[in-house]
């Protein structure tokens, strides 16, 4: 077991009363009961024991309980988180009890609680136990104010439980997104929990934003200083120019700074400045003739200037005839592809109801014994292709860094359910007669010469022969992706394709071993932070139940529209 599971939820009542709910870790547990019997209190208990700032337990529970707790297990490791129930009217308790170790017993009295600490310290211990890294570095955060994109244990709750209000809502996807105070933090930490970013990259991005903000402030200050300085110098030059025209001062030279101009003005205003001398009658006649000549030349220059302005204005209509924009290309998470052995047991629990067994698709599984020395056994796997729920959130996150392209997937949209594709998926009709299925070497994942053949893409059904269960799941996922990224296939499915248009180049057909058509990010049984194509040399963890899931990332290219008619694009790489 590689993840934490809830083993027990217990309640300590008044007068020594004790009640616990024991769960089977690693399996689906169903708690049923009539309305008003306290089923909703289970979720409120989990939220409260994960460090909630307020106690949302029902009034009946708060009146009859003095403390609640949750026991988590991960293999032999155990963790108990307890918290006192505040009286009715009090918002919350200021302390928590967190204990980690092995072989821990559930306390039945408050006096048996261990690990008393305040709520903030308790949340830190939970984060250390759950493996949530400290994204916010001490040197980059403001004291007393939590960073927006720092992942904490409180950001885990949207992925742990879903309340009935979220289930009934048509607009809210995860718990907490309907609260504007929490929604920003959930969206900001979503890339961290999806494995897109790490603690160090998130801290680097935050420091980069802070540095850019500081740079903008300094640039604005410098521009303001230069603007004020240039305004003073401009006014002093005007005064000195007028003074030079009447003989009070010399004309200012171009490279004079503010202090030199100020000294020239003071010199012109001093009593030592020479008195102004008016020209004689003879000089006035010469000056009048020169004035007439200058005015005539000025009028001719104005006419030439107007003609040049008219010509320049007419040429502007041709200058912007062609406008360009940058063509961007990036990958988008289009779908989650699940490959699993038992019909109706999709590892993605939230969409499991879409592919339940039906009269034409009941059985599943394979003959594997999960031993390393077993022979090449026949295997059968179901496959579901569901729209990636984080596609829209990823587009919003990526748009903060520039122009982004939209993907073809719609969140939670079923594009292929093998339980509905019975004839083609379970009987390989008619693809078992295709040349790709009959001729060795066509459409294969891996190579025979390198002794690294994972399997054939055709026939695109659920049966194959392969000892390695991970490779079987990967081949079946490749088959499902191959179907939904093409049109006109003889299967029951919806194409996961977008229509090309001017300035938009969507992803095409998925091809094995070709990263330019799509990449795979493993989601279960292990979560990978990178993408790869099949076959790959990464660690292949065998799922005990034969359940696997990958996120399919596909490339899209687009450019911003700048004109009326699209002429074309040029790729330099």
C-alpha positions as CSV (number, residue, x, y, z in Angstrom):
1,X,0.0,0.0,0.0
2,X,1.6,3.3,-1.2
3,X,-1.0,5.8,0.0
4,X,-2.7,6.7,3.2
5,X,-6.2,5.2,3.8
6,X,-8.8,5.8,6.4
7,X,-9.0,2.8,8.8
8,X,-11.3,4.1,11.6
9,X,-13.4,7.1,12.4
10,X,-14.3,7.3,16.1
11,X,-16.4,9.4,18.5
12,X,-15.9,9.9,22.2
13,X,-19.2,10.6,23.9
14,X,-20.2,12.0,27.3
15,X,-20.0,9.6,30.3
16,X,-17.4,7.4,28.6
17,X,-19.6,6.5,25.6
18,X,-17.5,5.4,22.5
19,X,-18.5,4.7,18.9
20,X,-16.3,3.9,16.0
21,X,-16.7,3.3,12.3
22,X,-14.2,0.7,11.1
23,X,-13.4,0.7,7.3
24,X,-11.7,-1.8,5.1
25,X,-8.5,0.1,3.9
26,X,-7.8,0.0,0.2
27,X,-11.4,-1.0,-0.7
28,X,-14.7,0.6,-1.4
29,X,-16.7,1.0,1.8
30,X,-20.4,1.9,1.7
31,X,-22.1,3.6,4.6
32,X,-25.9,3.4,4.3
33,X,-28.7,4.6,6.4
34,X,-32.0,6.5,6.5
35,X,-32.1,10.3,6.3
36,X,-31.0,12.1,9.4
37,X,-29.0,9.2,10.8
38,X,-25.6,11.0,10.7
39,X,-24.0,9.9,7.4
40,X,-23.1,13.5,6.5
41,X,-21.3,13.8,9.9
42,X,-18.6,11.4,8.6
43,X,-17.4,14.0,6.0
44,X,-17.6,16.8,8.6
45,X,-15.5,14.7,11.0
46,X,-12.8,14.2,8.3
47,X,-12.7,17.9,7.5
48,X,-12.5,18.9,11.2
49,X,-9.7,16.4,11.9
50,X,-7.7,17.8,8.9
51,X,-7.4,21.1,10.6
52,X,-10.6,23.0,9.6
53,X,-10.8,26.5,11.1
54,X,-14.5,25.8,12.1
55,X,-16.4,22.8,13.4
56,X,-19.2,22.0,11.0
57,X,-20.4,18.8,12.9
58,X,-24.2,18.5,13.4
59,X,-25.6,20.0,16.6
60,X,-26.7,16.5,17.8
61,X,-23.1,15.2,17.5
62,X,-21.7,18.3,19.2
63,X,-24.1,17.9,22.1
64,X,-23.3,14.2,22.7
65,X,-19.6,14.0,21.8
66,X,-16.6,15.5,23.5
67,X,-14.0,14.5,20.9
68,X,-13.7,12.9,17.4
69,X,-10.7,11.3,15.7
70,X,-9.6,9.6,12.5
71,X,-7.0,6.8,12.2
72,X,-5.0,6.6,8.9
73,X,-2.9,3.7,7.7
74,X,-0.3,3.2,5.0
75,X,1.0,-0.3,5.2
76,X,2.5,-0.6,8.7
77,X,2.6,3.1,9.2
78,X,-0.3,4.6,11.2
79,X,-1.5,8.1,12.1
80,X,-4.2,9.2,14.5
81,X,-5.6,12.7,14.4
82,X,-8.0,13.8,17.2
83,X,-9.7,17.0,18.1
84,X,-12.0,18.1,20.9
85,X,-15.5,19.1,20.0
86,X,-16.3,22.7,21.0
87,X,-19.6,23.4,22.8
88,X,-22.5,24.6,20.7
89,X,-21.9,28.3,19.9
90,X,-18.1,28.1,19.9
91,X,-16.5,28.2,16.5
92,X,-13.7,25.6,16.9
93,X,-11.1,24.1,19.2
94,X,-7.6,25.7,19.3
95,X,-5.7,22.4,19.8
96,X,-5.3,19.1,18.0
97,X,-3.7,15.7,18.9
98,X,-1.6,14.1,16.2
99,X,0.3,10.8,16.8
100,X,2.3,8.8,14.3
101,X,3.9,5.4,14.6
102,X,3.1,1.7,14.3
103,X,0.7,-0.4,16.2
104,X,-1.2,2.6,17.5
105,X,-4.4,1.8,19.5
106,X,-7.5,4.0,19.2
107,X,-7.9,6.1,22.4
108,X,-11.2,5.7,24.2
109,X,-10.8,8.5,26.6
110,X,-9.6,12.1,26.2
111,X,-6.9,11.4,28.8
112,X,-5.4,8.9,26.4
113,X,-4.9,11.5,23.6
114,X,-1.2,12.1,22.7
115,X,0.6,14.7,20.7
116,X,-1.2,17.8,21.8
117,X,-0.3,20.9,19.8
118,X,-1.9,23.9,18.2
119,X,-3.8,23.7,15.0
120,X,-1.1,25.2,12.8
121,X,1.6,22.9,14.1
122,X,-0.8,19.9,13.7
123,X,-1.4,20.7,10.1
124,X,2.4,20.9,9.6
125,X,2.8,17.4,11.0
126,X,0.0,16.1,8.8
127,X,1.7,17.7,5.7
128,X,4.9,16.0,6.7
129,X,3.2,12.6,7.1
130,X,1.2,12.9,3.8
131,X,4.3,14.0,1.9
132,X,3.1,17.5,1.0
133,X,6.2,19.6,0.5
134,X,6.7,23.1,1.8
135,X,6.2,25.0,-1.4
136,X,6.4,28.4,0.3
137,X,10.0,29.1,1.3
138,X,10.6,31.2,4.4
139,X,12.7,33.8,2.6
140,X,10.0,34.4,0.0
141,X,6.8,34.6,2.1
142,X,5.4,37.6,4.0
143,X,5.1,36.9,7.8
144,X,1.5,36.5,8.9
145,X,0.2,36.0,5.4
146,X,0.1,32.6,3.6
147,X,1.3,32.3,0.0
148,X,-1.5,31.8,-2.5
149,X,0.1,28.9,-4.3
150,X,1.6,27.1,-1.2
151,X,0.1,23.6,-0.9
152,X,-1.1,22.7,2.5
153,X,-3.1,19.8,4.0
154,X,-6.2,22.0,3.7
155,X,-5.9,21.9,-0.1
156,X,-6.1,18.0,0.0
157,X,-9.8,18.1,1.1
158,X,-11.2,18.7,-2.4
159,X,-9.6,15.4,-3.5
160,X,-10.6,13.5,-0.4
161,X,-14.3,13.9,-0.3
162,X,-17.2,15.5,-2.1
163,X,-20.2,16.9,-0.2
164,X,-23.8,16.6,-1.3
165,X,-23.9,20.3,-2.1
166,X,-21.1,19.8,-4.7
167,X,-22.7,16.6,-6.1
168,X,-26.0,18.5,-6.6
169,X,-24.3,21.6,-8.1
170,X,-24.0,22.0,-11.9
171,X,-21.3,24.6,-11.7
172,X,-19.0,23.5,-8.8
173,X,-16.5,20.6,-9.6
174,X,-14.6,20.2,-6.3
175,X,-15.3,20.9,-2.6
176,X,-14.4,24.5,-1.8
177,X,-14.6,26.0,-5.3
178,X,-17.9,27.7,-4.4
179,X,-16.0,29.7,-1.7
180,X,-14.2,32.7,-3.3
181,X,-11.8,32.7,-0.4
182,X,-10.7,29.1,-1.0
183,X,-11.2,28.9,-4.8
184,X,-8.1,30.9,-5.7
185,X,-5.9,28.7,-3.4
186,X,-7.4,25.5,-4.8
187,X,-6.8,26.5,-8.4
188,X,-3.3,27.8,-7.6
189,X,-2.2,24.5,-6.0
190,X,-4.0,22.3,-8.6
191,X,-0.8,22.0,-10.8
192,X,1.1,20.8,-7.7
193,X,-1.3,18.0,-6.9
194,X,-1.5,17.0,-10.6
195,X,2.3,16.7,-10.7
196,X,2.7,19.5,-13.2
197,X,5.0,21.5,-10.9
198,X,7.2,20.8,-7.9
199,X,8.0,22.7,-4.7
200,X,11.1,24.2,-6.2
201,X,9.5,25.4,-9.5
202,X,6.6,26.9,-7.7
203,X,8.9,28.8,-5.4
204,X,11.0,30.0,-8.3
205,X,7.8,31.2,-10.1
206,X,6.8,33.1,-7.1
207,X,10.2,34.8,-6.7
208,X,10.1,35.6,-10.4
209,X,6.7,37.4,-10.0
210,X,8.0,39.3,-7.0
211,X,11.1,40.3,-8.8
212,X,9.1,41.5,-11.8
213,X,6.8,43.5,-9.6
214,X,9.8,45.2,-7.9
215,X,11.3,45.9,-11.3
216,X,8.1,47.5,-12.5
217,X,8.0,49.7,-9.5
218,X,11.6,50.8,-10.0
219,X,11.0,51.5,-13.7
220,X,8.0,53.6,-12.9
221,X,10.0,55.6,-10.3
222,X,12.8,56.2,-12.8
223,X,10.4,57.3,-15.5
224,X,8.7,59.7,-13.2
225,X,12.1,61.2,-12.1
226,X,13.2,61.6,-15.7
227,X,9.8,63.1,-16.7
228,X,10.1,65.7,-13.9
229,X,13.7,66.5,-14.8
230,X,13.0,66.8,-18.6
231,X,10.1,69.1,-17.9
232,X,12.3,71.5,-15.8
233,X,15.0,71.4,-18.5
234,X,12.5,72.1,-21.2
235,X,11.2,75.2,-19.5
236,X,14.7,76.5,-18.8
237,X,15.6,76.0,-22.5
238,X,12.5,78.0,-23.6
239,X,13.5,80.9,-21.3
240,X,17.1,80.9,-22.5
241,X,16.1,80.7,-26.1
242,X,13.9,83.8,-25.7
243,X,16.6,85.5,-23.8
244,X,19.1,84.8,-26.6
245,X,16.8,86.2,-29.2
246,X,16.8,89.6,-27.4
247,X,20.5,89.5,-26.5
248,X,20.2,88.8,-22.8
249,X,22.0,85.5,-22.9
250,X,23.8,83.1,-25.2
251,X,21.8,80.3,-26.8
252,X,21.9,77.0,-24.7
253,X,24.0,74.2,-26.2
254,X,22.4,70.8,-26.7
255,X,24.5,68.8,-24.1
256,X,23.9,71.3,-21.2
257,X,22.6,69.6,-18.1
258,X,20.1,71.0,-15.5
259,X,22.8,72.8,-13.4
260,X,24.4,74.5,-16.4
261,X,21.1,75.8,-17.7
262,X,20.2,77.1,-14.3
263,X,23.6,79.0,-14.1
264,X,22.9,80.5,-17.5
265,X,19.5,81.8,-16.4
266,X,21.0,83.3,-13.2
267,X,23.6,85.0,-15.4
268,X,21.0,86.5,-17.7
269,X,19.1,87.8,-14.7
270,X,22.1,89.4,-13.0
271,X,22.8,93.2,-13.1
272,X,26.0,92.5,-15.0
273,X,24.1,91.5,-18.1
274,X,24.6,93.8,-21.0
275,X,21.8,96.3,-21.9
276,X,19.7,95.5,-24.9
277,X,20.6,97.6,-28.0
278,X,17.9,98.4,-30.6
279,X,18.9,98.4,-34.3
280,X,19.1,101.6,-36.3
281,X,16.8,102.7,-39.1
282,X,19.0,101.3,-41.8
283,X,19.2,98.0,-40.1
284,X,15.4,97.9,-39.7
285,X,14.9,98.1,-43.5
286,X,17.3,95.2,-44.1
287,X,15.6,93.2,-41.3
288,X,12.1,93.8,-42.9
289,X,13.4,92.6,-46.3
290,X,14.9,89.5,-44.7
291,X,11.6,88.9,-42.8
292,X,9.6,89.0,-46.1
293,X,12.1,86.5,-47.6
294,X,11.9,84.2,-44.7
295,X,8.1,84.3,-44.6
296,X,7.9,83.5,-48.4
297,X,10.3,80.6,-47.9
298,X,8.3,79.4,-44.9
299,X,5.0,79.4,-46.9
300,X,6.7,77.3,-49.6
301,X,8.0,74.9,-47.0
302,X,4.5,74.6,-45.5
303,X,3.0,73.7,-48.9
304,X,5.7,71.0,-49.5
305,X,5.1,69.8,-45.9
306,X,1.3,69.4,-46.5
307,X,2.0,67.6,-49.8
308,X,4.3,65.2,-48.0
309,X,1.8,64.6,-45.2
310,X,-0.9,63.8,-47.7
311,X,1.4,61.3,-49.5
312,X,2.4,59.7,-46.1
313,X,-1.2,59.4,-45.0
314,X,-2.1,57.6,-48.2
315,X,0.9,55.2,-47.8
316,X,-0.3,54.2,-44.3
317,X,-3.2,52.3,-45.8
318,X,-0.7,50.0,-47.4
319,X,1.7,49.7,-44.5
320,X,-0.6,47.5,-42.4
321,X,-1.9,45.4,-45.2
322,X,-0.2,42.3,-43.7
323,X,-0.1,41.9,-39.9
324,X,1.7,39.0,-38.1
325,X,1.3,37.2,-34.8
326,X,3.3,34.6,-33.0
327,X,2.4,30.9,-33.5
328,X,2.5,29.0,-30.3
329,X,2.6,25.2,-29.8
330,X,2.0,23.3,-26.5
331,X,0.5,20.1,-25.1
332,X,-3.0,20.0,-23.5
333,X,-4.4,17.2,-21.3
334,X,-7.3,16.0,-23.5
335,X,-8.4,12.8,-21.7
336,X,-7.9,10.2,-19.0
337,X,-7.5,6.7,-20.4
338,X,-8.2,3.9,-18.0
339,X,-7.2,0.3,-18.7
340,X,-8.5,-2.2,-16.1
341,X,-9.2,-6.0,-15.8
342,X,-12.5,-6.3,-14.1
343,X,-15.6,-5.0,-15.8
344,X,-17.2,-2.1,-14.0
345,X,-14.2,-1.4,-11.8
346,X,-12.6,1.6,-13.4
347,X,-9.8,2.9,-11.1
348,X,-11.3,6.4,-11.5
349,X,-14.0,6.1,-8.9
350,X,-15.9,9.3,-9.9
351,X,-16.7,8.0,-13.4
352,X,-17.0,4.3,-12.6
353,X,-20.8,4.4,-13.0
354,X,-20.4,5.2,-16.7
355,X,-19.0,1.7,-17.5
356,X,-21.0,-0.7,-15.3
357,X,-21.5,-4.3,-16.6
358,X,-24.4,-4.8,-18.9
359,X,-26.0,-7.9,-20.6
360,X,-23.4,-7.8,-23.4
361,X,-20.4,-7.0,-21.2
362,X,-20.5,-8.8,-17.9
363,X,-17.2,-10.6,-17.2
364,X,-13.6,-9.5,-17.2
365,X,-10.2,-10.3,-15.8
366,X,-7.4,-12.5,-17.0
367,X,-5.4,-15.6,-16.1
368,X,-2.4,-13.9,-14.5
369,X,-1.1,-15.1,-11.2
370,X,1.2,-12.1,-10.7
371,X,4.2,-14.3,-10.5
372,X,7.5,-13.5,-12.3
373,X,7.8,-17.0,-13.7
374,X,4.3,-17.4,-15.2
375,X,3.9,-18.2,-18.9
376,X,2.5,-15.9,-21.7
377,X,-1.1,-15.9,-20.6
378,X,-4.1,-14.4,-22.4
379,X,-5.3,-11.2,-20.9
380,X,-8.4,-9.1,-21.3
381,X,-8.8,-5.5,-20.2
382,X,-11.5,-2.9,-20.5
383,X,-10.8,0.6,-21.5
384,X,-12.5,4.0,-20.9
385,X,-11.6,7.3,-22.5
386,X,-13.0,10.2,-20.4
387,X,-12.4,13.9,-20.9
388,X,-9.7,15.2,-18.6
389,X,-11.3,17.3,-15.7
390,X,-8.3,19.6,-15.5
391,X,-8.3,20.6,-19.2
392,X,-10.1,23.9,-18.6
393,X,-8.2,24.7,-15.4
394,X,-4.9,24.0,-17.3
395,X,-5.9,26.5,-20.0
396,X,-6.7,29.2,-17.4
397,X,-3.4,28.5,-15.6
398,X,-1.3,28.5,-18.9
399,X,-3.0,31.6,-20.2
400,X,-1.4,33.6,-17.4
401,X,2.0,33.2,-19.2
402,X,0.7,34.1,-22.7
403,X,-1.6,33.1,-25.6
404,X,-2.7,29.4,-25.3
405,X,-4.6,27.0,-27.5
406,X,-7.8,25.2,-26.6
407,X,-7.9,21.4,-26.6
408,X,-10.4,19.0,-28.1
409,X,-11.5,17.3,-24.8
410,X,-14.5,18.2,-22.7
411,X,-14.3,17.5,-19.0
412,X,-15.9,14.2,-17.9
413,X,-17.2,13.5,-21.5
414,X,-17.1,9.8,-22.3
415,X,-15.4,9.3,-25.6
416,X,-15.0,5.5,-25.5
417,X,-16.6,3.0,-23.1
418,X,-15.6,-0.6,-23.9
419,X,-18.7,-2.0,-22.2
420,X,-20.8,-0.3,-25.0
421,X,-18.4,-1.4,-27.8
422,X,-19.0,-5.1,-27.3
423,X,-18.8,-6.5,-30.8
424,X,-15.5,-4.7,-31.8
425,X,-13.9,-4.7,-28.3
426,X,-14.6,-8.3,-27.1
427,X,-14.8,-10.2,-30.4
428,X,-12.4,-8.1,-32.6
429,X,-15.0,-7.9,-35.4
430,X,-14.0,-6.9,-38.1
431,X,-10.5,-5.7,-37.2
432,X,-9.1,-9.2,-36.8
433,X,-9.1,-9.4,-40.6
434,X,-7.3,-6.1,-41.2
435,X,-3.8,-6.3,-42.7
436,X,-2.4,-4.5,-39.6
437,X,-3.6,-7.4,-37.5
438,X,-2.4,-10.2,-39.9
439,X,1.0,-9.0,-41.0
440,X,3.8,-9.0,-38.4
441,X,5.7,-5.7,-38.0
442,X,2.8,-3.4,-38.8
443,X,1.5,-1.0,-36.0
444,X,3.5,-2.6,-33.2
445,X,4.6,-1.0,-29.9
446,X,8.2,-1.8,-29.5
447,X,10.4,-4.0,-31.8
448,X,11.0,-7.7,-32.1
449,X,14.7,-7.3,-33.0
450,X,15.4,-5.5,-29.7
451,X,13.4,-8.0,-27.7
452,X,11.2,-5.2,-26.5
453,X,7.9,-5.9,-28.1
454,X,5.0,-4.7,-25.9
455,X,2.2,-5.7,-28.3
456,X,0.2,-5.0,-31.4
457,X,-2.1,-2.0,-31.9
458,X,-4.4,-4.1,-34.1
459,X,-6.9,-5.6,-33.6
460,X,-8.0,-2.8,-31.3
461,X,-9.8,-4.8,-28.7
462,X,-9.4,-5.9,-25.1
463,X,-7.6,-9.3,-25.7
464,X,-3.8,-9.8,-26.0
465,X,-1.0,-12.1,-24.9
466,X,1.6,-10.5,-22.6
467,X,3.3,-11.6,-19.4
468,X,3.9,-8.0,-18.1
469,X,0.5,-6.7,-16.9
470,X,1.8,-3.1,-17.1
471,X,2.7,-3.5,-20.7
472,X,-0.8,-5.0,-21.4
473,X,-2.5,-2.0,-19.8
474,X,-0.3,0.4,-21.8
475,X,-1.1,-1.4,-25.1
476,X,-4.8,-1.4,-24.4
477,X,-4.6,2.3,-23.6
478,X,-2.8,3.0,-26.8
479,X,-5.5,1.1,-28.7
480,X,-8.2,3.2,-27.1
481,X,-6.4,6.4,-27.9
482,X,-5.8,5.2,-31.4
483,X,-9.6,4.8,-31.9
484,X,-10.8,8.1,-30.5
485,X,-8.3,10.2,-32.4
486,X,-9.6,9.0,-35.7
487,X,-12.9,9.4,-37.5
488,X,-15.0,6.7,-39.2
489,X,-13.8,3.8,-37.1
490,X,-16.0,0.7,-36.7
491,X,-16.4,1.2,-33.0
492,X,-19.0,2.7,-30.7
493,X,-17.2,6.0,-29.6
494,X,-17.0,9.7,-30.0
495,X,-14.1,11.2,-31.9
496,X,-11.7,13.2,-29.6
497,X,-10.8,15.6,-32.4
498,X,-11.1,19.3,-33.0
499,X,-11.8,20.9,-36.4
500,X,-8.9,22.9,-37.9
501,X,-9.6,26.5,-38.9
502,X,-7.6,29.6,-39.8
503,X,-5.0,30.1,-37.2
504,X,-5.7,26.9,-35.3
505,X,-4.0,23.5,-35.9
506,X,-5.4,20.8,-33.6
507,X,-3.8,17.5,-32.8
508,X,-4.3,14.7,-35.3
509,X,-4.3,10.9,-35.1
510,X,-2.3,9.3,-32.3
511,X,0.6,7.2,-33.4
512,X,2.6,4.8,-31.2
513,X,6.2,5.8,-30.4
514,X,5.6,9.3,-31.9
515,X,5.7,12.0,-29.3
516,X,4.7,14.7,-31.8
517,X,1.2,13.1,-31.8
518,X,0.7,12.6,-28.1
519,X,2.3,11.7,-24.8
520,X,1.2,9.7,-21.8
521,X,1.4,10.7,-18.1
522,X,0.9,7.8,-15.7
523,X,-1.7,8.5,-13.0
524,X,-2.2,5.1,-11.3
525,X,-0.8,2.9,-9.8
526,X,1.9,5.5,-9.5
527,X,1.7,9.3,-10.3
528,X,4.4,10.4,-12.7
529,X,5.6,14.0,-13.0
530,X,6.7,13.5,-16.6
531,X,5.2,12.3,-19.9
532,X,6.5,9.5,-22.2
533,X,5.5,7.4,-25.2
534,X,5.2,3.6,-25.3
535,X,7.5,1.7,-25.1
536,X,9.7,3.5,-22.4
537,X,12.4,2.4,-20.0
538,X,10.9,4.0,-16.9
539,X,9.9,2.0,-13.8
540,X,6.8,-0.1,-14.5
541,X,4.9,-0.8,-11.3
542,X,2.5,-3.8,-11.6
543,X,-1.0,-3.1,-10.3
544,X,-2.3,-6.0,-8.1
545,X,-5.8,-5.5,-9.4
546,X,-4.7,-4.9,-13.0
547,X,-6.0,-1.3,-12.9
548,X,-4.0,1.5,-14.8
549,X,-4.8,5.0,-15.9
550,X,-2.9,7.6,-18.0
551,X,-3.5,11.2,-18.9
552,X,-3.2,11.7,-22.7
553,X,-1.4,15.0,-23.5
554,X,-1.7,16.1,-27.2
555,X,0.0,19.0,-29.1
556,X,-2.0,22.0,-30.4
557,X,-0.8,25.0,-32.3
558,X,-2.5,28.4,-32.8
559,X,-1.9,32.0,-33.4
560,X,-3.9,35.2,-32.5
561,X,-6.0,36.7,-35.2
562,X,-4.6,40.1,-36.3
563,X,-6.4,40.8,-39.6
564,X,-9.4,40.0,-41.7
565,X,-8.0,37.2,-44.0
566,X,-5.6,34.4,-42.9
567,X,-2.7,34.1,-45.4
568,X,-0.6,31.3,-43.9
569,X,2.0,30.4,-41.3
570,X,5.7,29.7,-41.2
571,X,7.4,27.3,-38.8
572,X,11.1,28.0,-38.0
573,X,11.6,24.8,-35.9
